[in-house]
């Protein structure tokens, strides 16, 4: 989907250089992928300590049943 964006030229040039990309499109797409991955990781870290495991659960037994 074609989109026109007003992107800071200095930021884009720096990202091109640091990322080693050949095109602006590659640079922006990779930046978006990294942004999404980072946000998902942050969301996952919020779950740490909130999941409770049953002391009776035997993961080794589950492996043998397959």
PQR file with spaces between the fields and no chain letter, atoms N, CA, C, O and H, PARSE charges and radii, in Angstrom:
ATOM       1  N    UNK     1       0.837   -1.157    0.000 -0.4000 1.5000
ATOM       2  CA   UNK     1       0.000    0.000    0.000 -0.0000 2.0000
ATOM       3  C    UNK     1       0.891    1.232    0.000  0.5500 1.7000
ATOM       4  O    UNK     1       1.640    1.442    0.954 -0.5500 1.4000
ATOM       5  N    UNK     2       0.833    2.021   -1.004 -0.4000 1.5000
ATOM       6  CA   UNK     2       1.649    3.236   -1.078 -0.0000 2.0000
ATOM       7  C    UNK     2       1.234    4.232    0.009  0.5500 1.7000
ATOM       8  O    UNK     2       0.049    4.478    0.234 -0.5500 1.4000
ATOM       9  H    UNK     2       0.224    1.850   -1.779  0.4000 1.0000
ATOM      10  N    UNK     3       2.230    4.788    0.665 -0.4000 1.5000
ATOM      11  CA   UNK     3       1.984    5.746    1.732 -0.0000 2.0000
ATOM      12  C    UNK     3       3.011    6.859    1.655  0.5500 1.7000
ATOM      13  O    UNK     3       4.200    6.600    1.465 -0.5500 1.4000
ATOM      14  H    UNK     3       3.193    4.588    0.483  0.4000 1.0000
ATOM      15  N    UNK     4       2.569    8.068    1.797 -0.4000 1.5000
ATOM      16  CA   UNK     4       3.476    9.207    1.865 -0.0000 2.0000
ATOM      17  C    UNK     4       3.639    9.599    3.318  0.5500 1.7000
ATOM      18  O    UNK     4       2.656    9.857    4.014 -0.5500 1.4000
ATOM      19  H    UNK     4       1.603    8.278    1.951  0.4000 1.0000
ATOM      20  N    UNK     5       4.887    9.645    3.779 -0.4000 1.5000
ATOM      21  CA   UNK     5       5.168    9.998    5.161 -0.0000 2.0000
ATOM      22  C    UNK     5       6.206   11.105    5.212  0.5500 1.7000
ATOM      23  O    UNK     5       7.109   11.166    4.377 -0.5500 1.4000
ATOM      24  H    UNK     5       5.685    9.436    3.214  0.4000 1.0000
ATOM      25  N    UNK     6       6.070   11.961    6.181 -0.4000 1.5000
ATOM      26  CA   UNK     6       7.077   12.989    6.428 -0.0000 2.0000
ATOM      27  C    UNK     6       8.029   12.440    7.478  0.5500 1.7000
ATOM      28  O    UNK     6       7.774   12.552    8.677 -0.5500 1.4000
ATOM      29  H    UNK     6       5.336   11.911    6.859  0.4000 1.0000
ATOM      30  N    UNK     7       9.129   11.843    7.023 -0.4000 1.5000
ATOM      31  CA   UNK     7      10.102   11.213    7.917 -0.0000 2.0000
ATOM      32  C    UNK     7      11.313   12.121    8.019  0.5500 1.7000
ATOM      33  O    UNK     7      11.760   12.703    7.030 -0.5500 1.4000
ATOM      34  H    UNK     7       9.336   11.752    6.049  0.4000 1.0000
ATOM      35  N    UNK     8      11.838   12.232    9.234 -0.4000 1.5000
ATOM      36  CA   UNK     8      13.026   13.042    9.474 -0.0000 2.0000
ATOM      37  C    UNK     8      14.177   12.496    8.618  0.5500 1.7000
ATOM      38  O    UNK     8      14.603   11.356    8.803 -0.5500 1.4000
ATOM      39  H    UNK     8      11.475   11.760   10.037  0.4000 1.0000
ATOM      40  N    UNK     9      14.675   13.307    7.687 -0.4000 1.5000
ATOM      41  CA   UNK     9      15.725   12.871    6.764 -0.0000 2.0000
ATOM      42  C    UNK     9      17.001   12.453    7.479  0.5500 1.7000
ATOM      43  O    UNK     9      17.650   11.487    7.077 -0.5500 1.4000
ATOM      44  H    UNK     9      14.329   14.233    7.537  0.4000 1.0000
ATOM      45  N    UNK    10      17.363   13.169    8.531 -0.4000 1.5000
ATOM      46  CA   UNK    10      18.585   12.819    9.262 -0.0000 2.0000
ATOM      47  C    UNK    10      18.454   11.467    9.946  0.5500 1.7000
ATOM      48  O    UNK    10      19.390   10.668    9.937 -0.5500 1.4000
ATOM      49  H    UNK    10      16.836   13.953    8.858  0.4000 1.0000
ATOM      50  N    UNK    11      17.302   11.212   10.533 -0.4000 1.5000
ATOM      51  CA   UNK    11      17.075    9.908   11.167 -0.0000 2.0000
ATOM      52  C    UNK    11      17.104    8.786   10.140  0.5500 1.7000
ATOM      53  O    UNK    11      17.688    7.729   10.378 -0.5500 1.4000
ATOM      54  H    UNK    11      16.541   11.861   10.541  0.4000 1.0000
ATOM      55  N    UNK    12      16.481    9.019    9.015 -0.4000 1.5000
ATOM      56  CA   UNK    12      16.436    7.995    7.980 -0.0000 2.0000
ATOM      57  C    UNK    12      17.827    7.714    7.428  0.5500 1.7000
ATOM      58  O    UNK    12      18.187    6.554    7.228 -0.5500 1.4000
ATOM      59  H    UNK    12      16.006    9.878    8.821  0.4000 1.0000
ATOM      60  N    UNK    13      18.606    8.749    7.180 -0.4000 1.5000
ATOM      61  CA   UNK    13      19.978    8.555    6.685 -0.0000 2.0000
ATOM      62  C    UNK    13      20.827    7.810    7.706  0.5500 1.7000
ATOM      63  O    UNK    13      21.620    6.940    7.348 -0.5500 1.4000
ATOM      64  H    UNK    13      18.313    9.691    7.342  0.4000 1.0000
ATOM      65  N    UNK    14      20.659    8.155    8.976 -0.4000 1.5000
ATOM      66  CA   UNK    14      21.417    7.472   10.026 -0.0000 2.0000
ATOM      67  C    UNK    14      21.009    6.005   10.108  0.5500 1.7000
ATOM      68  O    UNK    14      21.865    5.134   10.260 -0.5500 1.4000
ATOM      69  H    UNK    14      20.014    8.862    9.267  0.4000 1.0000
ATOM      70  N    UNK    15      19.717    5.723   10.009 -0.4000 1.5000
ATOM      71  CA   UNK    15      19.239    4.341   10.042 -0.0000 2.0000
ATOM      72  C    UNK    15      19.750    3.555    8.836  0.5500 1.7000
ATOM      73  O    UNK    15      20.110    2.385    8.965 -0.5500 1.4000
ATOM      74  H    UNK    15      19.021    6.431    9.886  0.4000 1.0000
ATOM      75  N    UNK    16      19.782    4.189    7.673 -0.4000 1.5000
ATOM      76  CA   UNK    16      20.318    3.537    6.474 -0.0000 2.0000
ATOM      77  C    UNK    16      21.775    3.141    6.705  0.5500 1.7000
ATOM      78  O    UNK    16      22.188    2.027    6.381 -0.5500 1.4000
ATOM      79  H    UNK    16      19.490    5.139    7.569  0.4000 1.0000
ATOM      80  N    UNK    17      22.531    4.053    7.259 -0.4000 1.5000
ATOM      81  CA   UNK    17      23.958    3.812    7.485 -0.0000 2.0000
ATOM      82  C    UNK    17      24.183    2.737    8.551  0.5500 1.7000
ATOM      83  O    UNK    17      24.956    1.801    8.350 -0.5500 1.4000
ATOM      84  H    UNK    17      22.196    4.958    7.522  0.4000 1.0000
ATOM      85  N    UNK    18      23.504    2.886    9.671 -0.4000 1.5000
ATOM      86  CA   UNK    18      23.696    1.931   10.772 -0.0000 2.0000
ATOM      87  C    UNK    18      23.201    0.546   10.389  0.5500 1.7000
ATOM      88  O    UNK    18      23.841   -0.456   10.707 -0.5500 1.4000
ATOM      89  H    UNK    18      22.876    3.647    9.833  0.4000 1.0000
ATOM      90  N    UNK    19      22.069    0.487    9.708 -0.4000 1.5000
ATOM      91  CA   UNK    19      21.494   -0.804    9.339 -0.0000 2.0000
ATOM      92  C    UNK    19      22.122   -1.448    8.127  0.5500 1.7000
ATOM      93  O    UNK    19      21.971   -2.651    7.912 -0.5500 1.4000
ATOM      94  H    UNK    19      21.549    1.300    9.449  0.4000 1.0000
ATOM      95  N    UNK    20      22.825   -0.662    7.332 -0.4000 1.5000
ATOM      96  CA   UNK    20      23.447   -1.207    6.144 -0.0000 2.0000
ATOM      97  C    UNK    20      22.457   -1.548    5.047  0.5500 1.7000
ATOM      98  O    UNK    20      22.719   -2.416    4.214 -0.5500 1.4000
ATOM      99  H    UNK    20      22.948    0.315    7.506  0.4000 1.0000
ATOM     100  N    UNK    21      21.332   -0.873    5.043 -0.4000 1.5000
ATOM     101  CA   UNK    21      20.312   -1.136    4.033 -0.0000 2.0000
ATOM     102  C    UNK    21      20.602   -0.340    2.766  0.5500 1.7000
ATOM     103  O    UNK    21      21.287    0.682    2.795 -0.5500 1.4000
ATOM     104  H    UNK    21      21.119   -0.168    5.720  0.4000 1.0000
ATOM     105  N    UNK    22      20.067   -0.832    1.663 -0.4000 1.5000
ATOM     106  CA   UNK    22      20.292   -0.169    0.374 -0.0000 2.0000
ATOM     107  C    UNK    22      19.192    0.826    0.038  0.5500 1.7000
ATOM     108  O    UNK    22      19.419    1.786   -0.698 -0.5500 1.4000
ATOM     109  H    UNK    22      19.510   -1.662    1.640  0.4000 1.0000
ATOM     110  N    UNK    23      17.991    0.595    0.582 -0.4000 1.5000
ATOM     111  CA   UNK    23      16.877    1.476    0.239 -0.0000 2.0000
ATOM     112  C    UNK    23      16.188    1.996    1.493  0.5500 1.7000
ATOM     113  O    UNK    23      16.296    1.422    2.576 -0.5500 1.4000
ATOM     114  H    UNK    23      17.806   -0.184    1.181  0.4000 1.0000
ATOM     115  N    UNK    24      15.485    3.090    1.311 -0.4000 1.5000
ATOM     116  CA   UNK    24      14.706    3.657    2.405 -0.0000 2.0000
ATOM     117  C    UNK    24      13.586    2.700    2.800  0.5500 1.7000
ATOM     118  O    UNK    24      13.254    2.561    3.977 -0.5500 1.4000
ATOM     119  H    UNK    24      15.397    3.557    0.431  0.4000 1.0000
ATOM     120  N    UNK    25      13.022    2.058    1.813 -0.4000 1.5000
ATOM     121  CA   UNK    25      11.930    1.120    2.060 -0.0000 2.0000
ATOM     122  C    UNK    25      12.378   -0.020    2.972  0.5500 1.7000
ATOM     123  O    UNK    25      11.694   -0.354    3.940 -0.5500 1.4000
ATOM     124  H    UNK    25      13.292    2.172    0.856  0.4000 1.0000
ATOM     125  N    UNK    26      13.539   -0.618    2.655 -0.4000 1.5000
ATOM     126  CA   UNK    26      14.077   -1.687    3.502 -0.0000 2.0000
ATOM     127  C    UNK    26      14.296   -1.191    4.926  0.5500 1.7000
ATOM     128  O    UNK    26      13.992   -1.886    5.895 -0.5500 1.4000
ATOM     129  H    UNK    26      14.094   -0.346    1.869  0.4000 1.0000
ATOM     130  N    UNK    27      14.823    0.011    5.032 -0.4000 1.5000
ATOM     131  CA   UNK    27      15.125    0.587    6.335 -0.0000 2.0000
ATOM     132  C    UNK    27      13.862    0.778    7.163  0.5500 1.7000
ATOM     133  O    UNK    27      13.821    0.397    8.333 -0.5500 1.4000
ATOM     134  H    UNK    27      15.069    0.576    4.244  0.4000 1.0000
ATOM     135  N    UNK    28      12.844    1.359    6.568 -0.4000 1.5000
ATOM     136  CA   UNK    28      11.593    1.612    7.289 -0.0000 2.0000
ATOM     137  C    UNK    28      10.911    0.301    7.651  0.5500 1.7000
ATOM     138  O    UNK    28      10.407    0.161    8.766 -0.5500 1.4000
ATOM     139  H    UNK    28      12.878    1.668    5.617  0.4000 1.0000
ATOM     140  N    UNK    29      10.883   -0.652    6.743 -0.4000 1.5000
ATOM     141  CA   UNK    29      10.249   -1.939    7.031 -0.0000 2.0000
ATOM     142  C    UNK    29      10.948   -2.660    8.177  0.5500 1.7000
ATOM     143  O    UNK    29      10.289   -3.222    9.051 -0.5500 1.4000
ATOM     144  H    UNK    29      11.292   -0.538    5.837  0.4000 1.0000
ATOM     145  N    UNK    30      12.262   -2.647    8.178 -0.4000 1.5000
ATOM     146  CA   UNK    30      12.999   -3.299    9.263 -0.0000 2.0000
ATOM     147  C    UNK    30      12.775   -2.569   10.580  0.5500 1.7000
ATOM     148  O    UNK    30      12.634   -3.205   11.624 -0.5500 1.4000
ATOM     149  H    UNK    30      12.798   -2.190    7.468  0.4000 1.0000
ATOM     150  N    UNK    31      12.741   -1.253   10.542 -0.4000 1.5000
ATOM     151  CA   UNK    31      12.484   -0.479   11.755 -0.0000 2.0000
ATOM     152  C    UNK    31      11.106   -0.814   12.332  0.5500 1.7000
ATOM     153  O    UNK    31      10.944   -0.933   13.547 -0.5500 1.4000
ATOM     154  H    UNK    31      12.855   -0.736    9.693  0.4000 1.0000
ATOM     155  N    UNK    32      10.132   -0.962   11.462 -0.4000 1.5000
ATOM     156  CA   UNK    32       8.790   -1.327   11.927 -0.0000 2.0000
ATOM     157  C    UNK    32       8.774   -2.727   12.535  0.5500 1.7000
ATOM     158  O    UNK    32       8.137   -2.952   13.563 -0.5500 1.4000
ATOM     159  H    UNK    32      10.263   -0.866   10.476  0.4000 1.0000
ATOM     160  N    UNK    33       9.478   -3.672   11.897 -0.4000 1.5000
ATOM     161  CA   UNK    33       9.556   -5.033   12.444 -0.0000 2.0000
ATOM     162  C    UNK    33      10.195   -5.023   13.829  0.5500 1.7000
ATOM     163  O    UNK    33       9.691   -5.662   14.753 -0.5500 1.4000
ATOM     164  H    UNK    33       9.996   -3.489   11.061  0.4000 1.0000
ATOM     165  N    UNK    34      11.299   -4.302   13.975 -0.4000 1.5000
ATOM     166  CA   UNK    34      11.987   -4.226   15.262 -0.0000 2.0000
ATOM     167  C    UNK    34      11.106   -3.565   16.314  0.5500 1.7000
ATOM     168  O    UNK    34      11.085   -3.997   17.466 -0.5500 1.4000
ATOM     169  H    UNK    34      11.709   -3.782   13.224  0.4000 1.0000
ATOM     170  N    UNK    35      10.389   -2.535   15.932 -0.4000 1.5000
ATOM     171  CA   UNK    35       9.480   -1.845   16.849 -0.0000 2.0000
ATOM     172  C    UNK    35       8.425   -2.810   17.370  0.5500 1.7000
ATOM     173  O    UNK    35       8.157   -2.855   18.570 -0.5500 1.4000
ATOM     174  H    UNK    35      10.405   -2.184   14.995  0.4000 1.0000
ATOM     175  N    UNK    36       7.830   -3.575   16.473 -0.4000 1.5000
ATOM     176  CA   UNK    36       6.783   -4.530   16.850 -0.0000 2.0000
ATOM     177  C    UNK    36       7.340   -5.612   17.756  0.5500 1.7000
ATOM     178  O    UNK    36       6.728   -5.948   18.770 -0.5500 1.4000
ATOM     179  H    UNK    36       8.047   -3.538   15.498  0.4000 1.0000
ATOM     180  N    UNK    37       8.499   -6.165   17.399 -0.4000 1.5000
ATOM     181  CA   UNK    37       9.118   -7.201   18.220 -0.0000 2.0000
ATOM     182  C    UNK    37       9.410   -6.691   19.629  0.5500 1.7000
ATOM     183  O    UNK    37       9.159   -7.383   20.615 -0.5500 1.4000
ATOM     184  H    UNK    37       8.996   -5.892   16.575  0.4000 1.0000
ATOM     185  N    UNK    38       9.936   -5.488   19.708 -0.4000 1.5000
ATOM     186  CA   UNK    38      10.269   -4.928   21.019 -0.0000 2.0000
ATOM     187  C    UNK    38       9.018   -4.736   21.865  0.5500 1.7000
ATOM     188  O    UNK    38       9.018   -5.064   23.052 -0.5500 1.4000
ATOM     189  H    UNK    38      10.141   -4.927   18.906  0.4000 1.0000
ATOM     190  N    UNK    39       7.968   -4.215   21.276 -0.4000 1.5000
ATOM     191  CA   UNK    39       6.728   -4.013   22.025 -0.0000 2.0000
ATOM     192  C    UNK    39       6.139   -5.337   22.507  0.5500 1.7000
ATOM     193  O    UNK    39       5.609   -5.419   23.616 -0.5500 1.4000
ATOM     194  H    UNK    39       7.968   -3.949   20.312  0.4000 1.0000
ATOM     195  N    UNK    40       6.233   -6.373   21.669 -0.4000 1.5000
ATOM     196  CA   UNK    40       5.727   -7.685   22.075 -0.0000 2.0000
ATOM     197  C    UNK    40       6.541   -8.246   23.234  0.5500 1.7000
ATOM     198  O    UNK    40       5.982   -8.833   24.160 -0.5500 1.4000
ATOM     199  H    UNK    40       6.663   -6.306   20.769  0.4000 1.0000
ATOM     200  N    UNK    41       7.874   -8.066   23.186 -0.4000 1.5000
ATOM     201  CA   UNK    41       8.723   -8.530   24.280 -0.0000 2.0000
ATOM     202  C    UNK    41       8.406   -7.808   25.580  0.5500 1.7000
ATOM     203  O    UNK    41       8.351   -8.422   26.645 -0.5500 1.4000
ATOM     204  H    UNK    41       8.328   -7.589   22.434  0.4000 1.0000
ATOM     205  N    UNK    42       8.200   -6.514   25.485 -0.4000 1.5000
ATOM     206  CA   UNK    42       7.858   -5.739   26.683 -0.0000 2.0000
ATOM     207  C    UNK    42       6.554   -6.256   27.276  0.5500 1.7000
ATOM     208  O    UNK    42       6.431   -6.394   28.493 -0.5500 1.4000
ATOM     209  H    UNK    42       8.244   -6.015   24.619  0.4000 1.0000
ATOM     210  N    UNK    43       5.594   -6.537   26.424 -0.4000 1.5000
ATOM     211  CA   UNK    43       4.315   -7.053   26.897 -0.0000 2.0000
ATOM     212  C    UNK    43       4.491   -8.407   27.582  0.5500 1.7000
ATOM     213  O    UNK    43       3.855   -8.672   28.602 -0.5500 1.4000
ATOM     214  H    UNK    43       5.694   -6.425   25.435  0.4000 1.0000
ATOM     215  N    UNK    44       5.351   -9.267   27.027 -0.4000 1.5000
ATOM     216  CA   UNK    44       5.600  -10.572   27.638 -0.0000 2.0000
ATOM     217  C    UNK    44       6.248  -10.441   29.006  0.5500 1.7000
ATOM     218  O    UNK    44       5.938  -11.210   29.916 -0.5500 1.4000
ATOM     219  H    UNK    44       5.868   -9.052   26.198  0.4000 1.0000
ATOM     220  N    UNK    45       7.148   -9.471   29.162 -0.4000 1.5000
ATOM     221  CA   UNK    45       7.819   -9.324   30.453 -0.0000 2.0000
ATOM     222  C    UNK    45       6.832   -8.930   31.543  0.5500 1.7000
ATOM     223  O    UNK    45       7.088   -9.181   32.720 -0.5500 1.4000
ATOM     224  H    UNK    45       7.400   -8.846   28.423  0.4000 1.0000
ATOM     225  N    UNK    46       5.734   -8.330   31.183 -0.4000 1.5000
ATOM     226  CA   UNK    46       4.714   -7.994   32.178 -0.0000 2.0000
ATOM     227  C    UNK    46       4.064   -9.238   32.772  0.5500 1.7000
ATOM     228  O    UNK    46       3.495   -9.180   33.862 -0.5500 1.4000
ATOM     229  H    UNK    46       5.526   -8.126   30.226  0.4000 1.0000
ATOM     230  N    UNK    47       4.146  -10.363   32.063 -0.4000 1.5000
ATOM     231  CA   UNK    47       3.549  -11.607   32.546 -0.0000 2.0000
ATOM     232  C    UNK    47       4.433  -12.337   33.547  0.5500 1.7000
ATOM     233  O    UNK    47       3.944  -13.198   34.278 -0.5500 1.4000
ATOM     234  H    UNK    47       4.608  -10.410   31.178  0.4000 1.0000
ATOM     235  N    UNK    48       5.725  -12.015   33.599 -0.4000 1.5000
ATOM     236  CA   UNK    48       6.626  -12.698   34.522 -0.0000 2.0000
ATOM     237  C    UNK    48       6.128  -12.549   35.951  0.5500 1.7000
ATOM     238  O    UNK    48       5.819  -11.448   36.407 -0.5500 1.4000
ATOM     239  H    UNK    48       6.123  -11.315   33.005  0.4000 1.0000
ATOM     240  N    UNK    49       6.057  -13.667   36.642 -0.4000 1.5000
ATOM     241  CA   UNK    49       5.605  -13.657   38.018 -0.0000 2.0000
ATOM     242  C    UNK    49       4.098  -13.712   38.166  0.5500 1.7000
ATOM     243  O    UNK    49       3.597  -13.777   39.289 -0.5500 1.4000
ATOM     244  H    UNK    49       6.308  -14.561   36.271  0.4000 1.0000
ATOM     245  N    UNK    50       3.368  -13.688   37.076 -0.4000 1.5000
ATOM     246  CA   UNK    50       1.912  -13.714   37.155 -0.0000 2.0000
ATOM     247  C    UNK    50       1.335  -15.091   36.824  0.5500 1.7000
ATOM     248  O    UNK    50       0.168  -15.363   37.106 -0.5500 1.4000
ATOM     249  H    UNK    50       3.775  -13.634   36.164  0.4000 1.0000
ATOM     250  N    UNK    51       2.140  -15.942   36.238 -0.4000 1.5000
ATOM     251  CA   UNK    51       1.667  -17.267   35.868 -0.0000 2.0000
ATOM     252  C    UNK    51       1.977  -18.218   37.023  0.5500 1.7000
ATOM     253  O    UNK    51       3.122  -18.320   37.463 -0.5500 1.4000
ATOM     254  H    UNK    51       3.089  -15.721   36.010  0.4000 1.0000
ATOM     255  N    UNK    52       0.960  -18.905   37.503 -0.4000 1.5000
ATOM     256  CA   UNK    52       1.146  -19.851   38.600 -0.0000 2.0000
ATOM     257  C    UNK    52       1.102  -21.276   38.050  0.5500 1.7000
ATOM     258  O    UNK    52       0.238  -21.624   37.245 -0.5500 1.4000
ATOM     259  H    UNK    52       0.030  -18.823   37.145  0.4000 1.0000
ATOM     260  N    UNK    53       2.036  -22.070   38.496 -0.4000 1.5000
ATOM     261  CA   UNK    53       2.122  -23.458   38.065 -0.0000 2.0000
ATOM     262  C    UNK    53       1.649  -24.367   39.188  0.5500 1.7000
ATOM     263  O    UNK    53       1.882  -24.096   40.366 -0.5500 1.4000
ATOM     264  H    UNK    53       2.738  -21.787   39.149  0.4000 1.0000
ATOM     265  N    UNK    54       0.992  -25.429   38.812 -0.4000 1.5000
ATOM     266  CA   UNK    54       0.532  -26.403   39.789 -0.0000 2.0000
ATOM     267  C    UNK    54       1.706  -27.253   40.242  0.5500 1.7000
ATOM     268  O    UNK    54       2.444  -27.760   39.397 -0.5500 1.4000
ATOM     269  H    UNK    54       0.802  -25.649   37.855  0.4000 1.0000
ATOM     270  N    UNK    55       1.907  -27.428   41.532 -0.4000 1.5000
ATOM     271  CA   UNK    55       3.010  -28.265   42.022 -0.0000 2.0000
ATOM     272  C    UNK    55       2.843  -29.733   41.623  0.5500 1.7000
ATOM     273  O    UNK    55       3.822  -30.479   41.592 -0.5500 1.4000
ATOM     274  H    UNK    55       1.308  -27.016   42.218  0.4000 1.0000
ATOM     275  N    UNK    56       1.612  -30.154   41.318 -0.4000 1.5000
ATOM     276  CA   UNK    56       1.368  -31.545   40.914 -0.0000 2.0000
ATOM     277  C    UNK    56       1.692  -31.808   39.446  0.5500 1.7000
ATOM     278  O    UNK    56       1.755  -32.964   39.027 -0.5500 1.4000
ATOM     279  H    UNK    56       0.816  -29.549   41.343  0.4000 1.0000
ATOM     280  N    UNK    57       1.895  -30.769   38.671 -0.4000 1.5000
ATOM     281  CA   UNK    57       2.146  -30.932   37.235 -0.0000 2.0000
ATOM     282  C    UNK    57       3.493  -31.605   37.011  0.5500 1.7000
ATOM     283  O    UNK    57       4.514  -31.150   37.527 -0.5500 1.4000
ATOM     284  H    UNK    57       1.845  -29.830   39.011  0.4000 1.0000
ATOM     285  N    UNK    58       3.495  -32.690   36.241 -0.4000 1.5000
ATOM     286  CA   UNK    58       4.718  -33.440   35.964 -0.0000 2.0000
ATOM     287  C    UNK    58       5.010  -33.359   34.465  0.5500 1.7000
ATOM     288  O    UNK    58       4.454  -34.117   33.670 -0.5500 1.4000
ATOM     289  H    UNK    58       2.665  -33.060   35.822  0.4000 1.0000
ATOM     290  N    UNK    59       5.888  -32.432   34.097 -0.4000 1.5000
ATOM     291  CA   UNK    59       6.184  -32.247   32.683 -0.0000 2.0000
ATOM     292  C    UNK    59       6.893  -33.463   32.080  0.5500 1.7000
ATOM     293  O    UNK    59       6.759  -33.728   30.886 -0.5500 1.4000
ATOM     294  H    UNK    59       6.340  -31.816   34.743  0.4000 1.0000
ATOM     295  N    UNK    60       7.643  -34.197   32.896 -0.4000 1.5000
ATOM     296  CA   UNK    60       8.327  -35.392   32.383 -0.0000 2.0000
ATOM     297  C    UNK    60       7.304  -36.474   32.012  0.5500 1.7000
ATOM     298  O    UNK    60       7.476  -37.180   31.019 -0.5500 1.4000
ATOM     299  H    UNK    60       7.752  -33.981   33.867  0.4000 1.0000
ATOM     300  N    UNK    61       6.260  -36.596   32.800 -0.4000 1.5000
ATOM     301  CA   UNK    61       5.208  -37.562   32.507 -0.0000 2.0000
ATOM     302  C    UNK    61       4.518  -37.203   31.194  0.5500 1.7000
ATOM     303  O    UNK    61       4.197  -38.087   30.401 -0.5500 1.4000
ATOM     304  H    UNK    61       6.120  -36.022   33.607  0.4000 1.0000
ATOM     305  N    UNK    62       4.290  -35.927   30.964 -0.4000 1.5000
ATOM     306  CA   UNK    62       3.661  -35.468   29.723 -0.0000 2.0000
ATOM     307  C    UNK    62       4.511  -35.820   28.507  0.5500 1.7000
ATOM     308  O    UNK    62       3.974  -36.139   27.446 -0.5500 1.4000
ATOM     309  H    UNK    62       4.551  -35.208   31.609  0.4000 1.0000
ATOM     310  N    UNK    63       5.797  -35.766   28.650 -0.4000 1.5000
ATOM     311  CA   UNK    63       6.692  -36.119   27.529 -0.0000 2.0000
ATOM     312  C    UNK    63       6.561  -37.588   27.169  0.5500 1.7000
ATOM     313  O    UNK    63       6.587  -37.933   25.987 -0.5500 1.4000
ATOM     314  H    UNK    63       6.234  -35.508   29.512  0.4000 1.0000
ATOM     315  N    UNK    64       6.421  -38.456   28.152 -0.4000 1.5000
ATOM     316  CA   UNK    64       6.360  -39.898   27.908 -0.0000 2.0000
ATOM     317  C    UNK    64       5.064  -40.321   27.226  0.5500 1.7000
ATOM     318  O    UNK    64       5.031  -41.347   26.547 -0.5500 1.4000
ATOM     319  H    UNK    64       6.400  -38.176   29.112  0.4000 1.0000
ATOM     320  N    UNK    65       4.001  -39.547   27.397 -0.4000 1.5000
ATOM     321  CA   UNK    65       2.707  -39.954   26.832 -0.0000 2.0000
ATOM     322  C    UNK    65       2.602  -39.709   25.339  0.5500 1.7000
ATOM     323  O    UNK    65       1.635  -40.145   24.713 -0.5500 1.4000
ATOM     324  H    UNK    65       4.028  -38.713   27.949  0.4000 1.0000
ATOM     325  N    UNK    66       3.549  -39.040   24.767 -0.4000 1.5000
ATOM     326  CA   UNK    66       3.464  -38.735   23.329 -0.0000 2.0000
ATOM     327  C    UNK    66       3.997  -39.836   22.494  0.5500 1.7000
ATOM     328  O    UNK    66       3.997  -39.736   21.268 -0.5500 1.4000
ATOM     329  H    UNK    66       4.334  -38.687   25.275  0.4000 1.0000
